[in-house]
Amino acid sequence: MKTYWLEQRKDIFVRNLVQDFFAAKKYFDELREHHKKKSALPYSMLDTWVGTEADKGPLWNLKEQSHRLYRSNPSKTSLYENLFDWVVGSIFHETMKIKEDVYQIESYKPLLELGLSDDTAHREIAKIIQEYYALIDRASRSLKEEIESIDELFTKGLLHLRALILTYKNNALLLRFLIDNKRTADHMLGQGGLQQLLQEMFPAGVHEAYILMSESCMQNGWYDQAQKYLNTAMKTGPANKGLHEQLKAKLGLISEKE
């Protein structure tokens, strides 16, 4: 029953997954830029993003959303779906490691530095503090490498996601999200990446994507949006009299329903 329920709503979950992955990449880019400028990461940013078992953040929810979608029915999961899910899980676990490192750096380094500055500290205690300080310092220096590793995972994830989107050409909700957020999609897929992707999905013409979205909107009673997408299909479609007559008929049908 649970698997059937997921399958019936897969278009919605896939759209949400792509949207949340884009948001995760955007947030990670902000973290990475912050580290470049400050050579440090604030624990609060990581804690907000990851969260805890009791209070899950966006990245934690993304990981569970992906697992729920692609691990609930392994027999129907494609190679790229498996690869994408693996990448999302890896990003989560690598970020958890960074979160723990940053917590140690923020929590213990000031105390250790205070101990090192105390001239009256016992020699043996000072030696122990020095050893722990070296561990904390090593964790601080390794942050850059760990961040770059996560960046590589995001790059892989976007490649797998692009391959996935090609197989989801009939998901009108996903198409609407991508087309209505073209700037974000191009930022994630590369300049002009969305247009190229749509051309691969619809070799006969990108106007087919707009027709598909319009039909989906009509089925849901969203007539204003349906009309908008049909008008775009008219502009982007080939100079085909038969096609234009068909689209005009659809526009007339929308006007009757409004």
C-alpha distance (Angstrom), angle and dihedral (degrees) to the residues before:
residue distance angle dihedral
M1 . . .
K2 3.81 . .
T3 3.82 91.7 .
Y4 3.81 91.1 48.5
W5 3.81 90.5 49.9
L6 3.81 90.2 52.3
E7 3.80 93.1 47.3
Q8 3.81 91.4 50.9
R9 3.80 90.1 54.7
K10 3.80 99.2 34.2
D11 3.81 94.3 115.9
I12 3.81 90.1 58.6
F13 3.82 94.2 45.8
V14 3.81 92.8 47.2
R15 3.81 91.4 50.4
N16 3.81 90.1 49.2
L17 3.81 91.7 46.7
V18 3.81 93.1 53.4
Q19 3.80 91.1 45.5
D20 3.81 92.4 49.7
F21 3.82 93.1 45.3
F22 3.81 90.0 53.9
A23 3.82 88.9 49.5
A24 3.81 90.5 49.4
K25 3.80 91.6 51.6
K26 3.80 90.8 49.3
Y27 3.81 91.8 51.0
F28 3.80 92.1 46.4
D29 3.81 90.3 51.6
E30 3.82 88.0 55.6
L31 3.81 90.3 50.9
R32 3.79 91.3 48.4
E33 3.80 92.3 49.1
H34 3.80 90.9 48.7
H35 3.81 90.3 53.4
K36 3.80 91.4 49.1
K37 3.80 91.3 54.5
K38 3.81 99.5 38.2
S39 3.84 103.0 24.4
A40 3.80 85.3 -132.5
L41 3.79 141.9 74.9
P42 3.80 125.5 -135.6
Y43 3.80 111.9 -125.0
S44 3.80 90.1 -140.5
M45 3.83 91.9 65.4
L46 3.80 92.1 51.3
D47 3.80 93.1 43.8
T48 3.81 91.4 51.7
W49 3.80 91.5 49.1
V50 3.81 99.3 43.3
G51 3.78 103.5 27.2
T52 3.79 124.1 179.4
E53 3.79 138.3 -79.7
A54 3.81 88.7 -93.5
D55 3.81 95.8 41.2
K56 3.79 109.2 27.1
G57 3.77 119.7 -159.7
P58 3.84 128.1 -147.1
L59 3.82 94.5 -85.8
W60 3.81 92.6 49.4
N61 3.82 90.1 49.5
L62 3.81 90.7 47.9
K63 3.81 90.7 54.5
E64 3.81 92.7 49.1
Q65 3.80 91.9 44.3
S66 3.81 90.9 53.9
H67 3.82 93.2 46.1
R68 3.80 91.3 48.1
L69 3.78 92.1 50.8
Y70 3.80 99.9 42.7
R71 3.80 104.8 27.3
S72 3.79 100.3 46.4
N73 3.82 92.6 78.0
P74 3.86 109.6 20.6
S75 3.82 93.4 175.9
K76 3.83 90.0 65.4
T77 3.79 96.9 41.7
S78 3.80 116.9 107.3
L79 3.81 126.8 -140.0
Y80 3.80 93.6 -103.7
E81 3.81 91.4 47.0
N82 3.81 88.9 53.9
L83 3.80 92.0 46.4
F84 3.78 92.7 48.4
D85 3.80 91.7 48.6
W86 3.82 90.1 49.6
V87 3.81 90.9 52.1
V88 3.81 92.5 49.5
G89 3.81 90.3 50.3
S90 3.81 91.2 47.7
I91 3.82 92.1 50.0
F92 3.80 89.4 52.1
H93 3.81 95.1 49.4
E94 3.82 94.0 44.1
T95 3.80 89.9 50.2
M96 3.80 90.1 50.2
K97 3.81 88.2 57.1
I98 3.80 91.4 50.9
K99 3.80 90.2 47.6
E100 3.82 90.3 55.4
D101 3.82 92.2 46.5
V102 3.79 92.2 49.9
Y103 3.80 90.7 47.8
Q104 3.80 90.3 55.0
I105 3.79 92.5 45.9
E106 3.81 93.9 49.8
S107 3.81 95.7 40.3
Y108 3.80 104.2 40.5
K109 3.78 109.0 23.0
P110 3.86 94.4 73.2
L111 3.82 90.2 49.5
L112 3.78 92.3 48.4
E113 3.80 91.6 47.9
L114 3.80 88.8 51.0
G115 3.79 90.0 52.1
L116 3.79 92.3 49.1
S117 3.80 91.4 52.5
D118 3.80 92.3 53.9
D119 3.81 105.7 98.7
T120 3.78 91.1 -169.0
A121 3.82 93.8 59.6
H122 3.76 115.7 120.9
R123 3.79 112.5 -99.0
E124 3.82 93.0 -122.5
I125 3.80 92.2 49.2
A126 3.80 90.1 47.8
K127 3.80 89.4 53.6
I128 3.82 91.8 51.7
I129 3.79 90.8 47.7
Q130 3.80 89.8 50.8
E131 3.81 91.2 53.1
Y132 3.79 92.6 50.3
Y133 3.77 91.0 45.2
A134 3.82 88.7 55.5
L135 3.83 89.4 54.3
I136 3.79 92.2 49.8
D137 3.80 91.3 45.8
R138 3.81 90.2 50.7
A139 3.82 90.1 51.8
S140 3.79 89.6 50.9
R141 3.82 92.5 51.2
S142 3.81 92.6 47.2
L143 3.82 93.1 55.9
K144 3.80 92.5 87.1
E145 3.81 91.8 54.2
E146 3.80 91.6 46.9
I147 3.81 92.0 49.1
E148 3.81 91.5 50.1
S149 3.80 89.1 50.3
I150 3.81 90.3 55.7
D151 3.81 89.9 46.7
E152 3.82 88.9 56.5
L153 3.80 89.7 50.3
F154 3.81 90.5 53.0
T155 3.81 89.4 50.7
K156 3.81 90.1 52.8
G157 3.79 90.0 45.5
L158 3.81 92.0 54.6
L159 3.81 90.8 50.1
H160 3.81 91.4 51.4
L161 3.80 90.6 43.8
R162 3.80 91.6 53.4
A163 3.81 89.7 53.5
L164 3.80 89.2 48.4
I165 3.80 93.9 50.6
L166 3.81 89.0 55.6
T167 3.81 88.4 61.1
Y168 3.81 92.1 47.8
K169 3.82 96.1 62.0
N170 3.81 91.4 129.9
N171 3.80 93.0 55.0
A172 3.81 99.8 103.4
L173 3.82 92.3 -178.5
L174 3.80 91.1 57.4
L175 3.81 91.6 46.1
R176 3.80 90.6 51.4
F177 3.80 91.6 51.2
L178 3.82 92.6 49.7
I179 3.80 96.4 44.3
D180 3.81 95.3 41.7
N181 3.83 88.6 49.9
K182 3.79 97.9 41.8
R183 3.80 94.9 147.0
T184 3.80 92.0 55.0
A185 3.81 92.2 43.5
D186 3.81 91.9 51.1
H187 3.79 90.5 47.9
M188 3.80 89.8 54.8
L189 3.80 98.9 37.7
G190 3.80 98.0 35.2
Q191 3.79 130.5 -97.1
G192 3.79 108.1 -44.9
G193 3.79 88.7 5.0
L194 3.79 96.2 127.6
Q195 3.80 94.0 52.2
Q196 3.80 90.9 48.9
L197 3.79 90.7 48.1
L198 3.81 92.1 50.5
Q199 3.79 90.9 49.3
E200 3.81 89.7 54.3
M201 3.80 91.1 47.5
F202 3.81 93.9 47.6
P203 3.83 109.4 30.5
A204 3.83 91.5 172.5
G205 3.80 90.1 60.3
V206 3.80 141.1 -55.0
H207 3.81 88.1 -108.7
E208 3.81 86.2 80.2
A209 3.80 89.2 67.2
Y210 3.79 90.8 55.1
I211 3.80 91.8 48.1
L212 3.80 90.2 51.2
M213 3.80 91.6 50.0
S214 3.78 91.4 46.6
E215 3.80 92.1 52.8
S216 3.79 90.4 49.4
C217 3.80 91.0 51.1
M218 3.81 91.2 49.2
Q219 3.81 91.0 52.6
N220 3.80 89.2 54.2
G221 3.80 94.8 44.8
W222 3.82 95.0 -110.4
Y223 3.79 94.9 136.3
D224 3.81 98.8 162.8
Q225 3.79 91.0 56.7
A226 3.80 91.2 43.1
Q227 3.78 90.4 54.9
K228 3.80 91.9 47.3
Y229 3.80 92.8 53.8
L230 3.81 93.0 45.7
N231 3.79 90.8 51.8
T232 3.80 88.8 52.8
A233 3.80 90.0 48.5
M234 3.81 88.4 54.4
K235 3.80 90.7 53.4
T236 3.81 97.6 43.4
G237 3.81 99.2 37.6
P238 3.79 123.8 95.3
A239 3.81 120.7 -89.1
N240 3.78 91.1 -93.6
K241 3.81 116.4 147.4
G242 3.79 93.1 -156.4
L243 3.78 92.0 51.3
H244 3.79 92.8 48.0
E245 3.81 91.5 50.5
Q246 3.79 89.6 50.4
L247 3.80 92.2 50.6
K248 3.82 92.2 46.5
A249 3.80 88.6 53.1
K250 3.80 90.1 52.6
L251 3.81 90.5 49.2
G252 3.79 89.3 51.0
L253 3.80 89.9 51.7
I254 3.80 90.0 52.6
S255 3.82 91.1 51.1
E256 3.80 90.4 53.3
K257 3.81 91.4 52.7
E258 3.81 95.4 48.0
